Amino acid sequence: MLHVFKFGGASVKDAPAVRNVSNILRSFIDKKDKLVIVVSAMGKTTNHLEDIFKAAKSKQEDKCKQILKQIEDYHLALADELFDGEREKIVYKILQKYIFQLSATLKDDEPNWDKHYDQVICFGELMSSAIVSEYLKMQHDDKCLWVDARRFVQTNERWREGQIDWEWSEQLIRAELLPMLEQRFVLTQGFIGGTIGGKTTTLGREGSDFTAAVFAYCLQADGVTIWKDVSGILNADPKRIKNTRLFKQINYSDAAEMTYYGATVIHPKTIRPLAAKGISLYVRSFLNADVEGTKIANVDTLPSIPSIIVKGNQSMFVFKAKDLAAINERNQLAYIHSELNRYNIKINLLQVSATSFSVCTDNDDRKLASLKESLSNDFELDNLENLELITVKNYDTETLNNFTGLGNALIAQRSEDVFQVVVSK
């Protein structure tokens, strides 16, 4: 059997967590299964790297030094708890090399913001994979082989959302990784890819799930397992909704629709490549590895119950045409769509009237500022922030009654099986 496992930041956030990963893998290694393990940056490292990147761009040198020291101390302390002797020296040397490279990369005079972001943000995954791979080598007779995902996950130069060159990536992965898996299991990084010119790209925030799907697709794996801190996929966030229920199994299309609306258990791009080759996706708990969790495959979605998805950090733009005579002369909606696409802004909800257009989208100050500047000559623009988009999929009367008539609702839409409402927090 060939499995692809993905372990996120919470599952490798400290030394006990890394030891737990090793324990989960042991039974699969003992069965001589072929394994590709994808790891994310540890804990909140990606957030810290985003902070240091912004500080570097705004020339806040003292803040850069402070955050860099925090990142270094965190990883060295974690390594110190896992290793001793000669192996500890090896890990320290690797980590210090990455810290030196990170510091140098922050000082690069790269005018393209997104390109520079990708060259900085990748160090979280590189440091995490270095620590975890060395620990797994120590625990499993040096059977773990570290590989650089940027060599195999080939993308174009769409910085921060690299698009996969599937044919080239599959050729590289099958030619080079399959022979390796005959002798050892492979550990690599999530979230990052590489261009033909050797530059780092990223696959979108939280993109490690997608990385696992890329390797599974190219290797024609028997299955992908995403190890989370929840028991599987629930029909709502238990921190916000009482009496949530676990899906035992979900159809590919239902899972893809849930991620589109903002469900965060799985990255939105993950489902499609797996569905294309009929590869099952499992969501299981690293806190309780004996629980089966949720299976996503070409199956009926069970149980058939409403899903409640809350997507935070939303903004809403209201576009009002300045020249009412132009409404019938130009396709205003197509024009707005083209500008949204130009700045890579995804529409989460759209409402249209004769003279205005309301667009709900993820908040990104830089992108939205560019959009506003681009459209300001033709439209009066109102912008509302700190919003949430609530989606109720496969609603029933009882569930729907909880979300209609909300006093803080701004706009709402309802179709045959989906109800959506934008609310102010």
C-alpha positions in Angstrom: 0.0 0.0 0.0 1.2 3.5 -0.8 -0.1 6.2 1.6 0.4 10.0 1.6 0.1 11.5 5.1 -0.1 15.2 5.9 0.7 16.6 9.3 -0.2 20.2 9.9 1.4 22.8 12.2 -0.5 21.8 15.3 0.6 18.2 14.9 4.3 19.1 15.0 4.1 22.2 17.2 6.4 20.8 20.0 8.5 17.8 21.0 5.7 15.7 22.3 3.7 16.3 19.1 6.7 15.2 17.0 7.0 12.1 19.1 3.3 11.4 18.5 3.8 11.6 14.7 6.5 9.0 15.0 4.2 6.7 17.0 1.4 7.1 14.5 3.7 6.1 11.7 5.2 3.1 13.4 2.4 0.6 12.5 2.5 1.6 8.9 6.3 1.3 8.8 6.2 -2.1 10.4 3.7 -3.3 7.7 6.3 -2.0 5.1 3.8 0.3 3.6 5.2 2.9 1.2 4.8 6.3 2.8 5.1 9.9 1.7 4.8 12.3 4.6 4.1 16.0 4.1 4.6 18.4 7.0 3.7 22.0 7.6 5.6 24.7 9.4 5.6 24.2 13.2 2.9 25.9 15.3 2.4 29.5 14.4 5.7 29.9 12.5 4.1 30.9 9.2 2.3 33.8 11.0 5.7 34.9 12.5 7.3 34.7 9.0 4.5 36.9 7.6 5.1 39.4 10.4 8.8 39.5 9.8 8.3 39.9 6.1 6.0 42.9 6.6 8.5 44.4 9.1 11.3 43.9 6.5 9.3 45.6 3.8 8.6 48.6 6.1 12.3 48.8 7.1 11.6 48.0 10.8 15.0 46.5 11.4 14.7 46.1 15.2 11.4 44.3 14.8 12.9 42.0 12.2 15.8 41.1 14.6 13.3 40.4 17.4 11.0 38.1 15.4 14.0 36.3 13.8 15.4 35.6 17.3 12.0 34.2 18.3 11.8 31.9 15.3 15.4 30.7 15.9 14.9 30.2 19.7 11.6 28.3 19.1 13.1 25.8 16.7 16.4 25.3 18.5 14.6 24.7 21.8 12.3 22.1 20.2 15.4 20.4 18.7 17.2 20.5 22.0 14.3 18.5 23.6 14.3 15.9 20.8 18.0 15.3 20.2 21.4 15.0 21.9 24.9 14.2 20.9 26.1 14.2 17.3 22.6 14.3 15.9 21.8 17.4 17.9 24.8 19.1 16.3 23.7 18.1 12.8 20.2 19.6 13.4 21.5 22.8 14.9 23.8 23.3 11.9 20.9 22.8 9.5 18.6 25.2 11.4 21.3 27.9 11.7 21.9 27.6 7.9 18.2 28.2 7.3 18.2 31.2 9.8 21.2 32.7 8.0 19.5 32.2 4.6 16.2 33.7 5.9 18.0 36.8 7.2 19.7 37.3 3.8 16.5 36.8 1.9 14.7 39.4 4.0 17.4 41.9 2.9 16.9 41.1 -0.8 15.9 44.2 -2.9 13.1 42.4 -4.6 10.4 44.8 -5.9 7.8 42.2 -6.6 6.0 41.9 -3.2 4.4 38.5 -3.8 7.6 37.0 -5.3 9.6 38.1 -2.3 6.9 36.8 0.1 7.3 33.3 -1.4 11.1 33.3 -1.0 10.7 34.2 2.7 7.6 32.2 3.8 9.1 28.8 2.7 11.5 28.7 5.6 8.9 27.5 8.1 8.3 24.3 6.1 12.1 23.8 5.5 12.9 24.1 9.2 10.0 21.9 10.3 10.8 19.2 7.8 14.5 19.2 8.8 13.6 18.6 12.5 10.9 16.0 11.9 12.9 14.0 9.3 16.0 13.8 11.6 13.8 12.6 14.5 12.2 10.0 12.3 15.6 8.8 11.1 16.6 8.4 14.7 13.5 6.5 15.6 13.2 4.3 12.5 16.6 3.0 11.6 17.5 5.9 9.2 14.6 4.8 6.9 13.4 8.4 6.5 14.5 10.3 3.4 14.2 14.1 3.4 13.4 15.6 -0.1 12.8 19.1 -1.2 9.2 19.6 -2.5 10.4 22.5 -4.7 12.2 20.0 -6.8 9.1 17.9 -7.5 6.1 20.2 -7.2 6.7 22.3 -10.3 4.6 25.4 -10.8 4.4 28.5 -12.9 5.4 32.0 -11.6 2.0 32.9 -10.2 3.5 33.9 -6.8 1.6 33.0 -3.7 -0.8 30.8 -5.7 1.5 28.7 -7.9 -0.4 26.7 -10.5 0.9 23.1 -10.9 2.6 21.8 -14.0 0.9 18.4 -13.6 2.7 16.7 -16.5 6.2 17.7 -15.5 5.6 17.2 -11.8 4.2 13.7 -12.3 7.2 12.8 -14.5 9.7 13.9 -11.9 7.8 12.3 -9.0 7.3 9.0 -10.6 10.8 8.8 -12.0 12.7 9.8 -8.9 10.4 9.1 -5.8 9.0 5.7 -6.7 12.4 4.0 -6.7 13.2 5.7 -3.3 10.0 4.4 -1.8 11.2 0.8 -2.4 13.8 1.2 0.3 12.7 4.1 2.6 9.8 6.4 3.3 9.9 10.0 2.2 9.3 13.2 4.1 8.8 16.5 2.4 7.3 20.0 2.8 3.8 21.1 2.2 2.7 24.5 0.9 5.7 25.2 -1.3 6.7 24.4 -4.9 9.3 25.6 -7.3 9.7 27.1 -10.8 11.8 25.9 -13.6 14.1 28.7 -12.8 14.6 27.5 -9.3 12.5 30.1 -7.5 10.2 29.2 -4.6 6.4 29.5 -5.0 3.7 28.8 -2.5 0.3 27.1 -3.2 -2.0 29.4 -1.2 -2.3 29.7 2.6 -2.8 26.4 4.3 -1.8 24.7 1.0 -0.1 21.6 2.6 -3.3 19.6 2.1 -3.0 20.3 -1.6 0.6 19.3 -1.6 -0.4 15.9 -0.3 -3.0 15.6 -3.1 -0.4 16.5 -5.7 2.0 13.7 -4.5 -0.9 11.2 -4.3 -2.1 12.0 -7.8 1.3 11.7 -9.3 2.1 8.5 -7.5 -1.4 7.0 -7.9 -1.5 6.4 -4.1 -4.0 4.1 -2.4 -5.1 7.0 -0.1 -4.4 10.3 1.5 -4.8 11.0 5.2 -4.9 14.5 6.7 -4.1 14.3 10.4 -6.0 17.1 12.3 -6.8 18.0 15.9 -10.5 17.1 15.2 -12.0 13.6 14.9 -13.0 14.2 11.3 -15.2 16.5 9.4 -18.1 17.9 11.4 -21.2 19.6 10.1 -20.3 22.8 11.9 -17.5 24.4 14.1 -18.0 23.0 17.6 -16.6 26.2 19.0 -19.6 28.1 17.6 -22.4 25.6 17.1 -23.8 23.2 19.7 -24.5 19.5 19.1 -22.3 19.1 16.0 -22.2 15.8 14.2 -19.5 13.9 12.5 -19.7 12.9 8.8 -18.7 9.2 8.4 -18.2 9.7 4.7 -18.6 12.5 2.2 -18.9 12.5 -1.6 -16.1 14.3 -3.5 -18.5 17.0 -4.9 -20.0 17.7 -1.5 -16.6 18.1 0.1 -15.4 20.4 -2.7 -18.6 22.5 -2.3 -18.0 22.8 1.5 -14.4 24.0 1.0 -15.6 26.5 -1.6 -17.9 28.0 0.9 -15.1 28.3 3.5 -14.9 25.0 5.4 -11.3 25.1 6.7 -10.7 21.4 7.5 -9.5 20.8 4.0 -7.8 23.2 1.5 -10.1 24.0 -1.4 -7.8 22.7 -4.1 -7.3 19.3 -2.5 -10.4 17.4 -3.8 -10.1 17.7 -7.5 -6.9 15.8 -8.2 -7.9 13.0 -5.9 -11.4 12.7 -7.5 -9.7 12.6 -10.9 -8.0 9.3 -10.0 -10.5 8.0 -7.5 -8.1 8.3 -4.5 -9.8 8.3 -1.1 -9.1 11.1 1.3 -9.3 10.5 5.1 -9.5 13.1 7.8 -8.4 11.7 11.1 -7.3 12.9 14.6 -3.7 12.8 15.6 -4.9 13.1 19.1 -6.9 9.8 18.8 -5.4 7.9 16.0 -7.6 4.8 16.7 -10.7 6.7 15.5 -11.6 6.2 11.8 -12.6 9.8 11.1 -14.2 10.8 7.8 -13.7 9.3 4.4 -14.1 11.4 1.3 -14.6 9.4 -1.9 -17.1 8.5 -4.6 -19.7 7.6 -1.9 -23.0 8.9 -0.6 -22.6 11.6 2.0 -23.6 10.2 5.4 -25.3 11.2 7.5 -27.4 13.5 5.3 -27.5 16.6 7.5 -27.2 20.4 7.2 -23.7 21.9 7.1 -23.1 25.3 8.7 -19.9 27.0 7.5 -18.7 30.4 8.9 -16.1 32.2 6.9 -14.5 35.1 8.8 -12.3 38.1 7.8 -14.7 39.2 5.0 -15.0 42.5 3.3 -17.9 43.8 1.2 -17.6 46.3 -1.6 -20.7 48.1 -2.8 -20.2 49.5 -6.3 -22.6 52.3 -7.5 -22.3 53.5 -11.1 -21.5 57.2 -11.3 -22.9 57.6 -14.8 -26.4 56.0 -14.8 -26.5 56.4 -18.6 -23.6 53.9 -18.9 -25.6 51.1 -17.3 -27.2 50.1 -20.6 -24.1 51.0 -22.7 -21.5 48.7 -21.1 -21.7 45.4 -19.2 -20.8 46.8 -15.8 -20.8 43.4 -14.1 -18.4 42.0 -16.7 -16.1 45.0 -16.1 -16.1 44.5 -12.4 -15.5 40.8 -12.8 -12.5 41.5 -15.0 -11.0 43.8 -12.5 -11.6 41.3 -9.6 -9.8 38.7 -11.7 -7.0 41.1 -12.5 -6.2 41.4 -8.8 -6.9 37.7 -8.1 -9.8 38.5 -5.8 -12.3 35.7 -5.4 -16.0 36.5 -5.1 -17.7 34.7 -2.2 -21.1 36.3 -2.6 -22.5 38.6 -5.3 -25.7 40.6 -5.3 -26.8 42.7 -8.2 -29.4 45.5 -8.7 -30.0 47.9 -11.5 -27.6 50.5 -10.2 -25.3 48.8 -7.7 -23.2 45.6 -7.2 -22.4 44.2 -3.8 -19.4 41.8 -3.6 -18.3 39.9 -0.5 -14.7 38.7 -0.6 -11.8 37.7 1.6 -10.2 40.7 3.2 -6.8 41.6 1.7 -5.9 45.2 2.3 -3.4 45.5 -0.5 -5.5 43.8 -3.2 -8.6 45.7 -2.2 -6.8 49.0 -2.2 -5.6 48.3 -5.8 -9.2 47.4 -6.8 -10.6 50.5 -5.3 -8.1 52.7 -7.1 -8.8 51.0 -10.4 -12.6 51.4 -10.3 -12.9 54.7 -8.5 -13.4 56.7 -11.7 -16.4 54.7 -12.7 -18.0 53.8 -9.4 -18.8 55.2 -6.0 -17.4 52.7 -3.6 -18.4 51.8 -0.1 -16.3 49.2 1.8 -17.5 47.3 4.9 -15.0 45.2 6.9 -14.9 42.9 9.8 -17.7 40.7 8.4 -18.6 37.0 8.4 -20.2 34.9 5.6 -22.5 32.2 7.0 -23.4 29.4 4.6 -26.0 26.7 5.4 -25.8 23.8 2.9 -28.6 21.3 2.7 -30.7 23.3 5.1 -33.9 22.2 6.7 -36.6 24.4 8.2 -35.3 24.1 11.7 -31.7 25.1 10.8 -32.8 27.8 8.5 -34.9 29.5 11.2 -31.7 30.0 13.2 -30.2 32.2 10.5 -33.0 34.2 8.9 -34.0 37.5 10.4 -30.6 38.2 12.0 -30.4 41.8 13.2 -26.8 42.1 12.0 -27.5 40.7 8.5 -26.4 42.9 5.5 -27.3 40.8 2.5 -28.8 37.3 2.2 -29.4 34.8 -0.7 -31.2 31.5 -0.8 -31.3 28.8 -3.4 -32.8 25.3 -3.5 -30.3 23.8 -1.0 -27.9 26.7 0.0 -28.6 29.7 2.2 -26.0 32.5 2.6 -26.0 35.6 4.7 -23.3 38.3 5.3 -23.3 39.6 8.9 -21.4 42.2 10.8 -19.5 40.8 13.8 
